[in-house]
């Protein structure tokens, strides 16, 4: 019983549920296809960003005046839609990477229905293998792939991000589990993942070329600014 109680201590909402509900209720109402995507994701347990995270991404793209955006981990294309909407004013595009054939087919269909197909370039494959083949820089990178592989992707993301660019990483707080002491993370299966997330967070916050802040939006997002040339 003591072990069970300790596990529950580390499985937490990173924001007060009432506050989160209040914030979510202030968002523009998602209807039609977007509401359908949110409902399907809940019912089928497909990991997509929360509605407030989606709006956060959209506003970041608008204020950043991003043109070229790289998304690593697309799922059914929900977050991709909001990124693509955010770069409409600049005529920008989103390059999205996804490994799951089922997700790929569904994402393509969703973008077609949402009228965003022309703003998205989809690359099929494992990000670890795809990223080294890319030879252009991006204004923004959104990393939302397999959390245990974040450290593997670090150097590739850093290389592909333009100086002055913004790197956004999702799920870095992982239900608050990263705040536990080493060895206290719940569940044998989650311990290696949490350890990798902690390693990745240290890489972000300790890199001399990055300035990073973690914000409690969704499941925790890291915002990393890449210093300009000469300020590394």
PyMOL commands that set and color helices and strands:
alter all, ss='L'
color gray80, all
select helices_A, chain A and resi 2-10+17-25+32-44+51-64+78-86+101-114+117-119+127-133+147-160+174-179+188-206
alter helices_A, ss='H'
color red, helices_A
select strands_A, chain A and resi 68-72+93-98+120-124+138-143+161-170+210-215+221-226
alter strands_A, ss='S'
color yellow, strands_A
deselect
rebuild
show_as cartoon
